[in-house]
Amino acid sequence: MMKKAELIFVPLTGTSHLAPTLEFASHLMDRDDRISITVLLMKVLPFVSSMTESIIASHPRIRFIDVPQLDYPPVQLLKTSPEGYFSVFSEKNTPHVRNFVRDIIVSSDSSSVTGLVVDLLLISLIDAAIELNLPCYTFSPFSGGFVSLLRYLSTRDDDDDEFQYSDSDLIVPGFVNPVPVSVLDPALFNKDGYIAYIKISKKIMDVKGMILNTYSELEQYSLNSFSGGQTPTLYTVGPLLHLNGQPNSDLDEGDRQKILKWLNDQPETSVVFLCFGTAGNFSPAQVKEIATGLEQSECRFLWSLRVSSPHDRRSTTTNNDDVLPEGFMERIRGRGMICGWAPQVEVLAHKAIGGFVSHCGWNSVLESLWYGVPIVTWPLYAEQHFNALTLVKELGLSVEMRLDSRRKDDGDHIVAADEIARAVRCAMDGDSGIRKKVREMSEIARKSMLHGGSSFDSITRFIDMNF
C-alpha cells in the first residue's frame, strides 16, 4: 500500500511552461488520491503576467509556495539571451530551492516527499535534489524532437563553440532528414545561449526521468531513438491541454463574445485563424503584406493582430486605419474579423475554423492537432523554427509557409503577400492530404489520454515506478 506521496514542482513561470506543468500535476492527483503536489513559484522574471496568475488560480487543489528574496541575473542578459538568463538564474537560486525543499521535507508529517520536478530550462536546480538525496525529474514543455536535439548537443566536440549560419546541415538521431542549422533556436548562435543548452544537454543525464508533453504516436521515430541508450527514462504524458480555454484576463468578455458570435455565423471549416502568441508582434510593413495576402486568398479569416512599435514591443493595435492597406476592410466585405487578443483554445475548437497560421509554439501545435486544424507554419523565435521543420518535413502534418523567417534575402525578413495567400489556400483546401492526416492525428491524440492510451499508460508507469 503506497503511503501518501508529495511531489514538489519548480516550473518556469512563463505561460507556455507553467500551464502544461500544472496540467500534468493535476493528472497525477486525479489518477491517485494519495499524491499531493506542492509548487514552488519563483518569479524567474521580475514580473508575473496576469495570464500566469489566472492559470495558477484555475488549479485550486495544488499548493503554491512563493520563493522570495531571489537573486536575479542582469536584465541585459535576458535581452541578449533568455536561455542564458534562465541558466544563470537557476544556478544562483539553487540554495534557495534547496532550503525550501528541505523545510517541506521536515514539515511533511502526513506525507512523504518522493521527488522534485524541475523545468528543463532550470536544470541546475537538480543539484538541490542531489544534495538532499531526493529523486529528480525534468519537465519538458518542448517536443520529443527537441529532446533529441539536446542529446545530439551533448555529443558535440565543440562544447564552447556556438553554431554559425554557415555550418552544414546536422545529422540528428531521431530525425529522418538532415536538420538545417538555420532552424535551430537562435540561442544556439550566441555564446551565453549555447553554453546554457550544452549544460542542459549534459545535466539531464543526472535525472531519474524526463517528462515530455507529447505522445508516442506523434513522434514515434524520435522517441524510438532513445531506446537502449544511456538516457533517463522518458515519460510521454501529453497532450497536456487546458481544454476549458486558456485563462486570459487581458481579453474583455465583450470582445470574447463578439469573436464567438462572428464565428457562429460562418460556414463550417471556412475560416483561417491567424494568431502568433504573446510575443507575436509584426511591423506595419509586414501587417500590410498579411492583409494583402488574406485578401488575395479570398478565404474567410479571424486575425489576432498585434503590431510592434518602437515604444512598446507588447503593444496591441485594434485601431487598424494606420497599419492596414487603404480600403482593406471595405474590400473584404465582412468575410474577415480582426481582433487583439483571442481565446485561442475556444477558437480552435470552433467548427468554423479550418486552418491555423501559427508561430508553431509547441502548446499551439498540440492544441491545433487536438482539434484537427491544419497549421500553416510561420515560426518567429525560440524553438519554433525547429518545430516547424518537424511538422512539415518529418511528420507531414503542416503546410509550409516559412521554416525559417530569419534567413531570407530581404533585409527586413518580410513574408510576401503571395506566399501568405498560397499557404492559406493550401491549408483551407478541404481535399488536402494534410487535412486528412491532421484529423487522424486528432483522434489518436484523444485516445492517448483515455484509459489504455499511450499517454495514460505512461502516467501510470510514472506513478508505479516512482512511488
KOLDRENVEX-812293 format. One line per field, with one value per residue (C-alpha): residue in one letter; x, y, z. Coordinates in steps of 0.5 Angstrom, whole numbers, plus 2048, in hexadecimal, padded with zeros to 3 digits. Example, Ala and Ser with C-alpha at 12.3 -4.5 7.8 and 13.67 -1.06 7.14 Angstrom:
r c(A / S)
u c(819 / 81B)
v c(7F7 / 7FE)
w c(810 / 80E)
***
This chain:
r c(M / M / K / K / A / E / L / I / F / V / P / L / T / G / T / S / H / L / A / P / T / L / E / F / A / S / H / L / M / D / R / D / D / R / I / S / I / T / V / L / L / M / K / V / L / P / F / V / S / S / M / T / E / S / I / I / A / S / H / P / R / I / R / F / I / D / V / P / Q / L / D / Y / P / P / V / Q / L / L / K / T / S / P / E / G / Y / F / S / V / F / S / E / K / N / T / P / H / V / R / N / F / V / R / D / I / I / V / S / S / D / S / S / S / V / T / G / L / V / V / D / L / L / L / I / S / L / I / D / A / A / I / E / L / N / L / P / C / Y / T / F / S / P / F / S / G / G / F / V / S / L / L / R / Y / L / S / T / R / D / D / D / D / D / E / F / Q / Y / S / D / S / D / L / I / V / P / G / F / V / N / P / V / P / V / S / V / L / D / P / A / L / F / N / K / D / G / Y / I / A / Y / I / K / I / S / K / K / I / M / D / V / K / G / M / I / L / N / T / Y / S / E / L / E / Q / Y / S / L / N / S / F / S / G / G / Q / T / P / T / L / Y / T / V / G / P / L / L / H / L / N / G / Q / P / N / S / D / L / D / E / G / D / R / Q / K / I / L / K / W / L / N / D / Q / P / E / T / S / V / V / F / L / C / F / G / T / A / G / N / F / S / P / A / Q / V / K / E / I / A / T / G / L / E / Q / S / E / C / R / F / L / W / S / L / R / V / S / S / P / H / D / R / R / S / T / T / T / N / N / D / D / V / L / P / E / G / F / M / E / R / I / R / G / R / G / M / I / C / G / W / A / P / Q / V / E / V / L / A / H / K / A / I / G / G / F / V / S / H / C / G / W / N / S / V / L / E / S / L / W / Y / G / V / P / I / V / T / W / P / L / Y / A / E / Q / H / F / N / A / L / T / L / V / K / E / L / G / L / S / V / E / M / R / L / D / S / R / R / K / D / D / G / D / H / I / V / A / A / D / E / I / A / R / A / V / R / C / A / M / D / G / D / S / G / I / R / K / K / V / R / E / M / S / E / I / A / R / K / S / M / L / H / G / G / S / S / F / D / S / I / T / R / F / I / D / M / N / F)
u c(800 / 803 / 804 / 802 / 807 / 808 / 80C / 80F / 80F / 813 / 810 / 813 / 80D / 80C / 805 / 808 / 80C / 807 / 800 / 803 / 807 / 800 / 7FC / 801 / 801 / 7F9 / 7F9 / 7FD / 7F9 / 7F3 / 7F6 / 7F8 / 7F5 / 7FB / 7FF / 7FF / 803 / 807 / 809 / 80F / 80E / 814 / 813 / 818 / 817 / 816 / 80E / 809 / 803 / 7FC / 7FB / 800 / 7FC / 7F6 / 7F9 / 7FB / 7F4 / 7F1 / 7F5 / 7F2 / 7F4 / 7FB / 7FF / 803 / 809 / 80C / 814 / 816 / 81D / 81F / 826 / 825 / 82A / 82B / 825 / 829 / 82B / 823 / 823 / 829 / 828 / 822 / 824 / 82B / 827 / 823 / 829 / 82D / 826 / 825 / 82D / 82C / 826 / 827 / 829 / 822 / 81F / 823 / 821 / 819 / 819 / 81D / 818 / 812 / 815 / 816 / 80F / 80B / 808 / 803 / 806 / 80D / 811 / 812 / 815 / 817 / 815 / 818 / 817 / 81C / 81F / 820 / 824 / 829 / 824 / 825 / 82B / 827 / 823 / 82A / 82C / 826 / 826 / 820 / 81E / 81D / 81A / 819 / 813 / 814 / 80E / 812 / 811 / 815 / 819 / 81B / 81E / 821 / 825 / 827 / 82A / 82E / 831 / 834 / 838 / 83B / 842 / 842 / 83F / 841 / 840 / 839 / 836 / 837 / 831 / 837 / 837 / 835 / 82E / 82E / 82D / 829 / 827 / 81F / 81F / 81E / 820 / 826 / 825 / 827 / 82B / 826 / 820 / 824 / 822 / 825 / 828 / 82D / 830 / 833 / 838 / 833 / 82D / 832 / 835 / 82E / 82C / 832 / 831 / 82A / 82C / 832 / 82E / 828 / 82C / 82B / 824 / 820 / 81B / 818 / 811 / 80F / 809 / 808 / 805 / 809 / 805 / 806 / 80E / 80F / 815 / 819 / 816 / 819 / 820 / 820 / 81F / 825 / 829 / 82C / 827 / 822 / 81B / 816 / 80F / 80B / 805 / 801 / 7FE / 7FD / 7F8 / 7F3 / 7ED / 7E9 / 7EC / 7F3 / 7F1 / 7F3 / 7F1 / 7F3 / 7ED / 7E7 / 7E1 / 7DD / 7E3 / 7E3 / 7DB / 7DC / 7E1 / 7DD / 7D7 / 7DA / 7DD / 7D6 / 7D4 / 7D9 / 7D8 / 7DC / 7E3 / 7E3 / 7E7 / 7EF / 7F1 / 7F8 / 7FB / 802 / 803 / 805 / 80B / 808 / 808 / 809 / 80C / 807 / 80A / 809 / 802 / 800 / 803 / 7FF / 7F9 / 7FA / 7FB / 7F5 / 7F1 / 7F5 / 7F3 / 7EB / 7EB / 7E7 / 7EB / 7EC / 7F2 / 7F5 / 7F9 / 7FF / 803 / 80A / 80C / 813 / 810 / 80C / 80E / 808 / 803 / 7FC / 7F9 / 7F2 / 7F1 / 7F3 / 7F3 / 7FA / 7FD / 7F8 / 7F8 / 7F3 / 7EC / 7EE / 7E8 / 7E3 / 7E6 / 7E6 / 7DE / 7DE / 7E1 / 7E6 / 7E7 / 7ED / 7EE / 7F3 / 7F4 / 7F0 / 7ED / 7F2 / 7EF / 7E8 / 7E9 / 7ED / 7E7 / 7E2 / 7DF / 7E0 / 7E8 / 7EB / 7F2 / 7F7 / 7FD / 801 / 808 / 809 / 80A / 809 / 803 / 800 / 802 / 7FF / 7F8 / 7F7 / 7F9 / 7F4 / 7EE / 7F0 / 7F2 / 7F8 / 7FD / 801 / 808 / 80A / 810 / 812 / 817 / 81A / 819 / 813 / 817 / 819 / 812 / 810 / 815 / 813 / 80C / 80D / 813 / 813 / 80B / 808 / 802 / 803 / 803 / 80A / 80A / 810 / 815 / 81A / 817 / 81E / 822 / 820 / 823 / 81E / 821 / 81B / 819 / 812 / 80E / 80B / 803 / 803 / 807 / 802 / 7FC / 7FF / 800 / 7F9 / 7F5 / 7F9 / 7F7 / 7F0 / 7EF / 7EA / 7ED / 7F4 / 7F8 / 7FB / 7F4 / 7F2 / 7F9 / 7F7 / 7F0 / 7F3 / 7F8 / 7F3 / 7EF / 7F6 / 7F7 / 7F1 / 7F1 / 7F8 / 7F6 / 7F0 / 7F0 / 7F5 / 7F8 / 7FF / 800 / 7FB / 7FF / 806 / 803 / 801 / 808 / 80B / 807 / 808 / 810 / 811 / 80C)
v c(800 / 807 / 80C / 813 / 816 / 81D / 820 / 827 / 82A / 830 / 833 / 838 / 83E / 840 / 83E / 838 / 835 / 836 / 834 / 82C / 82B / 82D / 828 / 822 / 824 / 824 / 81D / 81A / 81C / 81A / 813 / 811 / 815 / 813 / 818 / 81F / 825 / 82B / 830 / 835 / 83B / 83F / 845 / 844 / 84A / 851 / 850 / 84B / 84D / 84D / 847 / 843 / 845 / 842 / 83C / 83B / 83D / 837 / 832 / 833 / 82C / 82D / 830 / 836 / 839 / 83F / 83F / 846 / 84A / 847 / 849 / 84C / 84C / 853 / 854 / 856 / 84E / 84D / 852 / 84E / 847 / 845 / 83E / 840 / 844 / 83E / 83A / 83F / 841 / 839 / 839 / 83F / 83D / 835 / 837 / 83A / 834 / 82F / 833 / 833 / 82C / 82A / 82D / 82A / 823 / 825 / 827 / 822 / 81E / 81A / 819 / 817 / 81C / 817 / 81B / 822 / 824 / 82A / 82E / 82C / 833 / 833 / 82D / 82F / 82E / 827 / 828 / 82A / 823 / 81F / 823 / 820 / 819 / 81A / 817 / 81D / 81D / 822 / 825 / 827 / 82B / 82A / 825 / 81E / 820 / 826 / 821 / 81D / 823 / 824 / 81D / 81F / 825 / 821 / 81D / 823 / 824 / 82C / 82D / 834 / 836 / 838 / 837 / 83B / 83C / 83A / 833 / 82D / 829 / 825 / 81D / 81D / 816 / 815 / 819 / 816 / 81C / 821 / 827 / 82D / 832 / 837 / 834 / 834 / 838 / 83F / 83E / 839 / 83E / 842 / 840 / 841 / 83D / 838 / 837 / 836 / 831 / 82D / 82D / 82A / 825 / 822 / 823 / 81F / 819 / 81A / 81A / 814 / 815 / 81A / 81C / 81E / 822 / 81E / 817 / 811 / 810 / 817 / 817 / 810 / 810 / 815 / 811 / 80B / 80D / 80E / 806 / 802 / 808 / 80B / 810 / 812 / 80E / 812 / 813 / 816 / 819 / 81D / 821 / 825 / 82A / 82F / 82D / 832 / 837 / 83B / 840 / 847 / 84D / 851 / 84F / 853 / 84F / 853 / 852 / 84B / 84A / 84F / 84A / 844 / 847 / 848 / 841 / 83E / 842 / 83F / 838 / 832 / 832 / 838 / 83D / 83D / 83F / 844 / 844 / 845 / 844 / 849 / 84C / 84B / 853 / 855 / 85B / 860 / 85E / 856 / 858 / 85A / 854 / 850 / 854 / 854 / 84C / 84B / 84F / 84B / 844 / 846 / 842 / 844 / 846 / 847 / 84B / 84D / 853 / 856 / 85B / 85D / 864 / 867 / 869 / 862 / 85B / 858 / 85E / 85B / 85F / 85F / 866 / 863 / 869 / 86B / 864 / 860 / 862 / 867 / 865 / 85E / 85D / 85F / 85B / 854 / 856 / 853 / 84C / 84D / 850 / 853 / 853 / 854 / 84E / 848 / 842 / 83D / 837 / 839 / 83B / 835 / 830 / 834 / 831 / 837 / 836 / 833 / 835 / 838 / 83D / 83C / 83D / 836 / 836 / 82F / 830 / 834 / 82E / 829 / 82D / 82D / 826 / 824 / 828 / 825 / 82C / 82C / 831 / 836 / 837 / 83E / 83D / 843 / 842 / 83D / 835 / 837 / 836 / 82F / 82D / 830 / 82B / 825 / 827 / 828 / 823 / 81E / 81D / 820 / 823 / 82A / 82F / 832 / 83A / 83B / 836 / 83C / 843 / 846 / 843 / 847 / 84C / 851 / 855 / 856 / 84F / 851 / 84B / 84D / 84D / 848 / 843 / 844 / 843 / 83D / 83A / 83C / 839 / 832 / 832 / 833 / 82E / 829 / 823 / 824 / 81E / 822 / 824 / 81C / 81B / 820 / 81D / 816 / 819 / 81D / 816 / 813 / 819 / 818 / 810 / 811 / 815 / 810 / 809 / 805 / 80A / 80B / 811 / 80F / 809 / 80D / 811 / 80A / 808 / 80E / 80D / 806 / 806 / 80C / 80C)
w c(800 / 7FE / 803 / 802 / 7FD / 7FC / 7F5 / 7F5 / 7EE / 7ED / 7E6 / 7E2 / 7E3 / 7DC / 7D9 / 7D4 / 7D9 / 7DF / 7DC / 7DA / 7E0 / 7E4 / 7E0 / 7E1 / 7E8 / 7E8 / 7E4 / 7EA / 7EF / 7EB / 7EA / 7F1 / 7F7 / 7FB / 7F7 / 7F9 / 7F5 / 7F8 / 7F3 / 7F5 / 7F1 / 7EF / 7EB / 7E6 / 7E3 / 7E8 / 7E6 / 7E5 / 7E0 / 7E1 / 7DD / 7E1 / 7E8 / 7E4 / 7E3 / 7EA / 7EC / 7E8 / 7EC / 7F3 / 7F5 / 7F4 / 7FA / 7F8 / 7FC / 7FA / 7FA / 7FC / 7FC / 7F5 / 7F2 / 7EB / 7E6 / 7E2 / 7DE / 7D8 / 7D8 / 7D7 / 7D1 / 7CD / 7CF / 7D3 / 7D4 / 7D7 / 7DB / 7DE / 7DF / 7E3 / 7E7 / 7E9 / 7EB / 7EF / 7F2 / 7F4 / 7FB / 7FC / 7F9 / 7FD / 803 / 802 / 800 / 806 / 80A / 807 / 808 / 80F / 810 / 80C / 812 / 80E / 807 / 805 / 7FF / 7FA / 7F5 / 7F1 / 7EA / 7E7 / 7E1 / 7DB / 7DB / 7E2 / 7E2 / 7E7 / 7ED / 7EC / 7F1 / 7F6 / 7F6 / 7F5 / 7FC / 7FF / 7FC / 7F9 / 7F2 / 7ED / 7E6 / 7E1 / 7DE / 7D6 / 7D3 / 7CD / 7C7 / 7C7 / 7C1 / 7C5 / 7CB / 7C5 / 7C3 / 7CA / 7CA / 7C4 / 7C7 / 7CD / 7C8 / 7C4 / 7C5 / 7C5 / 7CB / 7CB / 7C4 / 7C2 / 7BC / 7B5 / 7B0 / 7AB / 7AE / 7AB / 7AC / 7B2 / 7B3 / 7B9 / 7BC / 7BC / 7B5 / 7AE / 7AB / 7AC / 7B0 / 7AD / 7B2 / 7B0 / 7B4 / 7BB / 7C1 / 7C0 / 7C7 / 7C4 / 7C0 / 7C6 / 7CB / 7D1 / 7CE / 7CB / 7D2 / 7D5 / 7D0 / 7D1 / 7D9 / 7D8 / 7D3 / 7D8 / 7DE / 7DC / 7DD / 7E5 / 7E5 / 7E6 / 7E1 / 7DC / 7DB / 7D4 / 7D2 / 7CB / 7CA / 7C7 / 7C0 / 7BE / 7BF / 7BF / 7BB / 7BF / 7C6 / 7C3 / 7C2 / 7CA / 7CB / 7CD / 7CE / 7D5 / 7D6 / 7DB / 7DB / 7D6 / 7D8 / 7D3 / 7D6 / 7D1 / 7CE / 7D4 / 7D3 / 7D7 / 7D3 / 7D6 / 7D3 / 7D4 / 7DA / 7D8 / 7DC / 7D6 / 7D2 / 7D3 / 7D4 / 7CF / 7CA / 7CB / 7CA / 7C4 / 7C1 / 7C2 / 7BF / 7B9 / 7B8 / 7BA / 7B3 / 7AF / 7AB / 7AE / 7AD / 7A9 / 7AD / 7AE / 7B4 / 7B5 / 7BC / 7BE / 7C5 / 7CB / 7C7 / 7C0 / 7BE / 7B7 / 7B4 / 7B0 / 7A9 / 7AB / 7AD / 7A6 / 7A3 / 7A7 / 7A6 / 79E / 79F / 7A2 / 79D / 797 / 79A / 79A / 7A1 / 7A7 / 7AD / 7B4 / 7B5 / 7BC / 7BA / 7BF / 7BC / 7BF / 7C0 / 7C2 / 7C9 / 7CB / 7C8 / 7CB / 7C8 / 7C5 / 7C0 / 7BF / 7BB / 7B4 / 7B0 / 7B1 / 7AF / 7AA / 7A3 / 7A1 / 7A0 / 7A2 / 7A7 / 7A1 / 79C / 7A0 / 7A2 / 7A8 / 7A7 / 7AC / 7B3 / 7B6 / 7BE / 7C3 / 7C8 / 7C6 / 7CA / 7C6 / 7C9 / 7C8 / 7C1 / 7BF / 7C2 / 7BE / 7B8 / 7B3 / 7B4 / 7AE / 7AF / 7B3 / 7B1 / 7B7 / 7BA / 7BC / 7C3 / 7C6 / 7CA / 7C4 / 7C0 / 7C5 / 7C5 / 7BE / 7BD / 7C2 / 7BF / 7B8 / 7B5 / 7B0 / 7B1 / 7AD / 7AF / 7B1 / 7B6 / 7BA / 7BF / 7C4 / 7C2 / 7BE / 7B7 / 7BA / 7BB / 7B4 / 7B1 / 7B5 / 7B3 / 7AB / 7AA / 7AF / 7B0 / 7AA / 7AF / 7AD / 7A7 / 7A6 / 7A5 / 7A8 / 7AC / 7AE / 7AE / 7AF / 7AA / 7A3 / 79E / 7A0 / 7A5 / 7AA / 7A9 / 7A6 / 7A4 / 79E / 79D / 797 / 79C / 7A1 / 79C / 799 / 7A0 / 7A3 / 79C / 79D / 7A4 / 7A3 / 79D / 7A0 / 79C / 79E / 7A1 / 7A6 / 7A9 / 7A9 / 7AD / 7B2 / 7B3 / 7B4 / 7B9 / 7BD / 7BE / 7C0 / 7C5 / 7C8 / 7C9 / 7CC / 7D2 / 7D3 / 7D7 / 7D4 / 7CF / 7CF / 7D3 / 7D8 / 7D9 / 7D9 / 7DF / 7E2 / 7E1 / 7E4 / 7EB / 7EB / 7EA / 7EF / 7F4)
***
